Amino acid sequence: RTLFTFLPGKVDGLSVKWRNGDGFLVERSESGNAWRAIDHPEMEIETSKIENVVEQIRWLRAQKFLENEVEHLAAHGLADPQVTVKLQLDDGNSVEMKLGNASEDGKESTAVSSELPAVVMISADILKDLPKNANALEDRSLIHLKGKDVNALRWHLNGRQGGFVKLGDNSWGAAAKGEQPKELKDSWQISSLIYDLSAAEYLTKLDPGPALPSKTYAGLDFYHDDKRLASLSWKQETKSSKPGIVWVRHGEKAAQAVEVEAELIGRVEEDLNKLATAE
């Protein structure tokens, strides 16, 4: 019942063409560690997003068979499919899938695969998960940060400030000046904050954007020893549901203004208030 037999790691290219004209083509870089959008070579593609799509396609299964051969395609909406997906493999071969009519309840879709000689019904969830264009694959990571690399952080919030240092694999201490750091009771809160921000995405990059203000309401600086890895700061307290502006710095690079969900900023402010109390 599987539509394909390829190994995900052998995919070197992915093409998605929607009936309405949307679509994209991405190819694996020569190094094999990154992807590029052919029509948007300047765009940074998030590898995990490509991998997720490829994995979903690889494990698609036929839920029922409509035709035991590849025939009567027009009757199943496959002569002019909703979407055509093509995967280029590293051995020079390629595989293809077309998705056509949806079932009355919208839970299934007709499909035909180059590796399964039949017209079948599959879960229509794939229609929601397939990206519409290359923008959906863009790497919008708020900060490029790995939790294991961070061993110190400094913060400020509404006039208050402080810092924490890593004491062990799962422990952090308040970094008071001139004193030995005291281990926090709830060190997991810092690890959770770092994980939350490293997994967060921005909505829009503001380019050109407003300059970083000389005074900000809140901010975080992440360090490895004395080397600053990344910084986040914002100008005012979050009081509405509208997206807010955050300035991001990686290392010593210039700050970049981006828009993020207000809920994310509010969550970080709440975490900082808790940490300030613990400190």
Salt bridges, closest charged atoms under 4 A:
ASP12 OD1 - ARG28 NE 3.32
GLU27 OE1 - ARG36 NH2 3.58
GLU42 OE2 - HIS40 ND1 3.99
GLU46 OE1 - LYS49 NZ 3.94
GLU67 OE2 - HIS72 ND1 3.19
GLU67 OE2 - HIS76 NE2 3.09
ASP80 OD2 - ARG19 NE 3.74
ASP90 OD2 - LYS10 NZ 3.99
GLU108 OE1 - LYS64 NZ 3.09
GLU138 OE1 - ARG140 NH2 3.66
ASP149 OD1 - LYS148 NZ 3.40
ASP196 OD2 - ARG267 NE 2.71
GLU201 OE2 - LYS49 NZ 3.11
ASP221 OD1 - ARG228 NH1 3.87
ASP225 OD2 - HIS224 NE2 3.76
GLU252 OE1 - ARG228 NH2 3.19
GLU252 OE1 - ARG249 NH2 3.91
GLU263 OE1 - ARG267 NH1 2.51
GLU270 OE2 - LYS274 NZ 3.74
